[in-house]
């Protein structure tokens, strides 16, 4: 190893200033696309060029000292901006229905019946929080990457809405005249002995278990299943209190936290204060997330998927159990 480090020092001093070299390190020499068992000084270049296109002093030697070298083309290195257009697009970047500001591309999934690849995110990201009857979206609507808030336009269509699980709302105040009369009468009685109390009726909606939807990509080559800052998904994991989890989202990037409760029932405000959705069997976590992170896949520390992020506050984040999401949509993770 001493010889390797000496050769690496020489490479850093003599060759990292070359116009095409972007980096240097130690690794296994490749033969074709496969690693060999031979350690080498690896040069990372913007673009591999034939020797005849280089000046004599720009050619990387086959050996430095006793150590062999290898050259790998990596392209231009730059900070990844999750709100930019990316092709192929990866989970963790900005995406959204053309009427929506922006959310997060959650994962690439495969249809259990047809084997087709789809983009997974929330209903409120890909389908504009529709209940399927309100006209907020239609199957076939364009999906932008990045989302419209991040500059996405009709020139940035990455797919089209394929299917979704409807979101059912309830209103806090009941509009029925008969019910309203009953409430007023009850309150008149209550005020006589409990002036600080009052009755209020709510319209109960159906139980929501998930906030999820799929988009069909315009081309399978336009998407990459590796999550930004996380990599490939390693199947589905078991979710339980105390589990350490992480997510890669459009706004807050890579964050971690722990699961603090499961089987959670809660009300979630969507859009306007009167637009309330009740969810059951959810997962509450202590993990930072911000607006635009909706749709992020939540994973354990072994990269096993456990949830789909859809809501949160300044201190906590809520997600659907991922197996429920997959079963509702009839897909599996890639």
C-alpha positions as CSV (number, residue, x, y, z in Angstrom):
1,X,0.0,0.0,0.0
2,X,2.9,2.3,0.6
3,X,3.8,2.3,-3.1
4,X,0.2,3.0,-4.0
5,X,0.1,6.1,-1.8
6,X,3.4,7.3,-3.1
7,X,2.1,7.0,-6.7
8,X,-1.1,8.7,-5.7
9,X,0.9,11.7,-4.3
10,X,2.8,11.9,-7.6
11,X,-0.4,11.8,-9.6
12,X,-1.9,14.6,-7.5
13,X,1.2,16.8,-8.0
14,X,1.9,16.2,-11.7
15,X,-1.4,15.4,-13.4
16,X,-4.5,16.9,-11.6
17,X,-3.8,20.2,-13.4
18,X,-4.4,18.6,-16.8
19,X,-7.4,20.2,-18.5
20,X,-9.4,16.9,-18.9
21,X,-8.6,15.5,-15.4
22,X,-11.3,16.2,-12.7
23,X,-10.0,13.9,-10.0
24,X,-7.7,11.1,-8.9
25,X,-7.9,8.3,-6.3
26,X,-7.2,4.7,-5.5
27,X,-9.4,1.8,-6.7
28,X,-9.5,-1.5,-8.6
29,X,-8.4,-1.3,-12.2
30,X,-11.3,-2.2,-14.6
31,X,-11.2,-4.5,-17.5
32,X,-14.0,-3.5,-19.7
33,X,-16.8,-2.7,-17.2
34,X,-15.7,-5.3,-14.6
35,X,-13.4,-4.7,-11.7
36,X,-10.2,-6.7,-11.5
37,X,-8.4,-7.5,-8.2
38,X,-5.5,-5.2,-9.1
39,X,-5.3,-1.9,-7.2
40,X,-4.4,1.2,-9.3
41,X,-4.2,4.9,-9.4
42,X,-7.6,5.9,-10.9
43,X,-7.8,9.1,-13.0
44,X,-11.3,10.6,-13.4
45,X,-11.7,12.6,-16.6
46,X,-14.4,14.7,-18.1
47,X,-14.2,12.8,-21.3
48,X,-12.0,10.0,-22.6
49,X,-10.0,11.2,-25.6
50,X,-7.8,9.2,-28.0
51,X,-4.0,9.6,-27.4
52,X,-3.6,11.3,-30.7
53,X,-5.9,14.1,-29.6
54,X,-3.7,14.9,-26.6
55,X,-0.5,16.8,-26.4
56,X,2.5,14.8,-25.3
57,X,2.4,16.3,-21.8
58,X,-1.3,15.6,-21.4
59,X,-1.1,11.8,-21.8
60,X,-1.7,9.9,-18.5
61,X,1.1,7.3,-18.1
62,X,0.2,3.6,-17.9
63,X,2.2,3.4,-14.7
64,X,3.3,5.7,-12.0
65,X,6.3,4.2,-10.2
66,X,5.4,0.5,-9.8
67,X,1.6,1.1,-9.8
68,X,-0.6,0.8,-12.8
69,X,-3.1,3.5,-13.7
70,X,-6.7,3.5,-15.0
71,X,-8.8,6.2,-16.6
72,X,-12.6,6.5,-16.0
73,X,-14.9,9.0,-17.8
74,X,-17.2,10.6,-15.3
75,X,-18.3,13.8,-17.1
76,X,-18.5,17.2,-15.6
77,X,-18.8,17.2,-11.8
78,X,-21.2,19.7,-10.3
79,X,-23.5,20.1,-7.3
80,X,-26.8,18.4,-8.0
81,X,-29.8,20.7,-7.9
82,X,-33.0,18.8,-7.1
83,X,-35.1,21.5,-8.6
84,X,-33.5,21.3,-12.1
85,X,-34.5,19.2,-15.1
86,X,-32.7,15.9,-14.8
87,X,-32.7,13.1,-17.5
88,X,-32.7,10.4,-16.6
89,X,-34.6,11.7,-13.6
90,X,-34.0,10.1,-10.2
91,X,-36.2,9.7,-7.1
92,X,-35.5,12.6,-4.8
93,X,-36.0,15.4,-7.4
94,X,-38.7,17.9,-8.2
95,X,-41.8,16.6,-10.0
96,X,-45.5,17.4,-10.2
97,X,-48.8,17.4,-12.0
98,X,-49.0,20.4,-14.4
99,X,-51.4,22.2,-12.0
100,X,-49.4,21.5,-8.9
101,X,-46.4,23.5,-7.6
102,X,-43.9,20.7,-7.0
103,X,-43.3,17.6,-4.9
104,X,-40.8,14.8,-4.9
105,X,-40.3,11.8,-7.3
106,X,-40.5,8.9,-4.8
107,X,-39.5,5.7,-6.5
108,X,-39.6,3.7,-9.7
109,X,-42.1,0.8,-9.4
110,X,-43.1,-2.1,-11.7
111,X,-46.7,-3.1,-12.4
112,X,-47.4,-6.6,-11.0
113,X,-49.5,-7.6,-14.0
114,X,-47.8,-6.0,-17.0
115,X,-44.2,-5.5,-15.8
116,X,-44.4,-1.8,-16.9
117,X,-42.3,0.8,-15.1
118,X,-44.1,3.7,-13.4
119,X,-43.1,6.8,-11.3
120,X,-44.5,6.7,-7.7
121,X,-45.4,9.8,-5.7
122,X,-48.4,11.2,-3.8
123,X,-51.8,11.7,-5.2
124,X,-51.5,15.4,-4.2
125,X,-48.2,15.6,-6.2
126,X,-49.1,13.7,-9.4
127,X,-52.9,13.9,-9.4
128,X,-53.6,17.3,-7.7
129,X,-55.2,15.8,-4.6
130,X,-58.2,14.4,-6.5
131,X,-61.1,12.3,-5.2
132,X,-61.7,11.1,-8.8
133,X,-64.9,13.1,-9.2
134,X,-63.9,16.7,-8.7
135,X,-62.2,17.3,-12.0
136,X,-58.9,18.3,-10.4
137,X,-57.1,15.9,-12.7
138,X,-57.6,13.3,-15.3
139,X,-55.8,10.1,-16.4
140,X,-53.3,11.1,-19.0
141,X,-52.6,14.6,-17.6
142,X,-49.0,15.7,-18.1
143,X,-46.4,15.4,-15.3
144,X,-43.5,17.9,-15.3
145,X,-40.0,17.3,-14.1
146,X,-39.1,19.7,-12.6
147,X,-42.5,20.7,-11.2
148,X,-44.0,24.0,-12.4
149,X,-42.9,25.9,-9.3
150,X,-39.3,25.0,-10.2
151,X,-39.7,26.2,-13.8
152,X,-41.2,23.1,-15.4
153,X,-43.3,23.6,-18.5
154,X,-44.8,21.6,-21.3
155,X,-41.3,21.1,-22.6
156,X,-40.4,19.2,-19.4
157,X,-43.1,16.5,-19.5
158,X,-41.6,13.3,-18.1
159,X,-44.8,11.3,-18.0
160,X,-48.5,11.2,-17.8
161,X,-50.9,10.4,-14.9
162,X,-51.6,6.7,-15.0
163,X,-53.7,5.9,-11.9
164,X,-54.2,7.1,-8.3
165,X,-56.0,6.2,-5.1
166,X,-58.7,8.8,-4.5
167,X,-58.5,11.1,-1.5
168,X,-61.8,11.6,0.4
169,X,-62.3,14.8,2.3
170,X,-64.8,15.9,5.0
171,X,-66.0,19.3,5.9
172,X,-65.8,20.5,9.5
173,X,-69.2,22.1,9.3
174,X,-72.4,20.3,8.2
175,X,-74.6,22.3,5.8
176,X,-77.8,20.2,6.3
177,X,-80.6,22.6,7.6
178,X,-82.2,20.0,9.8
179,X,-78.8,19.1,11.4
180,X,-78.1,22.8,11.8
181,X,-81.4,23.3,13.6
182,X,-80.6,20.4,15.9
183,X,-77.2,21.9,16.7
184,X,-78.7,25.3,17.6
185,X,-81.3,23.6,19.9
186,X,-78.7,21.5,21.6
187,X,-76.5,24.5,22.2
188,X,-79.4,26.5,23.6
189,X,-79.9,23.8,26.2
190,X,-76.2,23.4,27.0
191,X,-75.7,27.1,27.5
192,X,-78.1,27.2,30.4
193,X,-75.8,25.1,32.6
194,X,-72.5,24.9,30.6
195,X,-72.0,28.3,29.0
196,X,-68.5,27.5,27.8
197,X,-69.5,24.4,25.9
198,X,-71.1,23.9,22.5
199,X,-72.0,21.1,20.1
200,X,-70.6,20.9,16.6
201,X,-71.3,18.3,14.0
202,X,-68.9,17.1,11.4
203,X,-69.5,15.3,8.1
204,X,-67.7,12.0,8.3
205,X,-65.7,11.0,5.2
206,X,-64.4,7.6,4.2
207,X,-61.2,6.3,5.7
208,X,-58.0,7.2,3.8
209,X,-55.1,4.9,4.1
210,X,-52.8,6.3,1.4
211,X,-51.9,9.4,-0.6
212,X,-50.4,7.9,-3.7
213,X,-50.4,7.9,-7.5
214,X,-48.5,6.7,-10.5
215,X,-47.3,8.3,-13.7
216,X,-46.3,6.5,-16.9
217,X,-42.9,7.8,-18.1
218,X,-42.7,9.0,-21.7
219,X,-39.7,6.6,-22.0
220,X,-38.2,4.1,-19.5
221,X,-34.8,5.6,-20.3
222,X,-36.0,8.9,-18.9
223,X,-36.0,7.6,-15.3
224,X,-33.3,6.0,-13.1
225,X,-34.4,4.0,-10.0
226,X,-31.4,5.1,-7.9
227,X,-32.5,7.6,-5.2
228,X,-30.4,10.8,-5.0
229,X,-27.9,10.5,-2.1
230,X,-29.2,7.1,-1.1
231,X,-28.8,4.7,-4.1
232,X,-30.8,1.5,-4.9
233,X,-33.7,0.3,-2.8
234,X,-33.1,-3.0,-0.9
235,X,-36.6,-4.4,-0.8
236,X,-39.3,-3.6,1.8
237,X,-38.6,-3.5,5.6
238,X,-40.6,-3.8,8.7
239,X,-41.6,-0.5,10.4
240,X,-41.8,-0.2,14.2
241,X,-41.4,2.5,16.9
242,X,-37.7,3.4,17.4
243,X,-36.6,2.5,13.9
244,X,-34.1,4.9,12.4
245,X,-35.3,6.1,9.0
246,X,-34.2,8.5,6.2
247,X,-35.6,10.2,3.1
248,X,-34.3,12.1,0.1
249,X,-36.6,15.0,-0.8
250,X,-36.8,17.8,-3.2
251,X,-36.6,20.6,-0.6
252,X,-34.7,19.4,2.5
253,X,-32.6,16.8,0.8
254,X,-31.3,13.9,2.8
255,X,-32.6,13.8,6.4
256,X,-32.9,11.2,9.1
257,X,-35.0,10.6,12.2
258,X,-36.8,7.8,14.0
259,X,-40.3,6.4,14.0
260,X,-42.2,7.5,17.1
261,X,-45.6,5.9,16.5
262,X,-47.5,3.5,14.2
263,X,-51.2,2.8,13.6
264,X,-51.7,6.6,13.7
265,X,-55.0,8.2,12.9
266,X,-54.9,12.0,12.3
267,X,-56.5,14.8,10.4
268,X,-54.4,16.5,7.6
269,X,-55.1,19.9,6.2
270,X,-54.8,20.1,2.4
271,X,-54.7,23.5,0.8
272,X,-57.4,25.5,2.6
273,X,-58.2,25.2,6.4
274,X,-61.6,23.7,5.6
275,X,-60.1,21.1,3.3
276,X,-59.4,18.4,5.8
277,X,-58.6,14.7,5.2
278,X,-58.6,12.0,7.8
279,X,-56.1,9.2,7.6
280,X,-55.8,6.0,9.5
281,X,-52.9,3.4,10.0
282,X,-50.2,6.0,9.4
283,X,-46.6,6.3,10.7
284,X,-45.3,9.3,12.6
285,X,-41.6,10.1,12.6
286,X,-39.2,12.6,14.0
287,X,-37.6,13.5,10.7
288,X,-37.2,16.9,9.2
289,X,-39.2,17.6,6.0
290,X,-40.4,20.8,4.3
291,X,-43.0,21.7,1.7
292,X,-42.0,20.0,-1.6
293,X,-40.7,16.9,0.1
294,X,-44.1,15.2,-0.3
295,X,-43.8,12.0,-2.2
296,X,-40.3,11.0,-0.9
297,X,-39.7,7.4,-0.2
298,X,-38.9,6.7,3.5
299,X,-36.3,3.9,4.1
300,X,-34.5,2.3,7.0
301,X,-30.7,2.4,7.4
302,X,-30.3,-0.7,5.2
303,X,-32.1,1.0,2.3
304,X,-35.3,-1.0,2.8
305,X,-38.4,1.0,2.0
306,X,-40.8,1.5,4.8
307,X,-43.1,4.5,3.9
308,X,-44.2,7.2,1.5
309,X,-44.0,10.7,3.0
310,X,-47.1,12.8,2.5
311,X,-47.5,15.3,5.3
312,X,-45.7,16.9,8.2
313,X,-45.2,19.9,10.5
314,X,-42.1,21.7,11.7
315,X,-41.2,18.9,14.1
316,X,-42.6,15.7,12.6
317,X,-43.2,13.9,9.3
318,X,-46.0,11.4,8.5
319,X,-45.9,8.6,6.0
320,X,-48.1,5.9,4.6
321,X,-46.8,2.3,5.2
322,X,-45.1,1.4,1.9
323,X,-46.6,-2.1,1.6
324,X,-50.1,-0.6,1.8
325,X,-49.2,1.9,-1.0
326,X,-47.8,-0.9,-3.2
327,X,-50.8,-3.2,-2.6
328,X,-53.3,-0.4,-3.3
329,X,-51.6,0.5,-6.6
330,X,-50.7,-3.1,-7.6
331,X,-47.0,-2.5,-8.0
332,X,-43.6,-3.5,-6.6
333,X,-40.5,-1.5,-6.0
334,X,-37.7,-1.8,-8.6
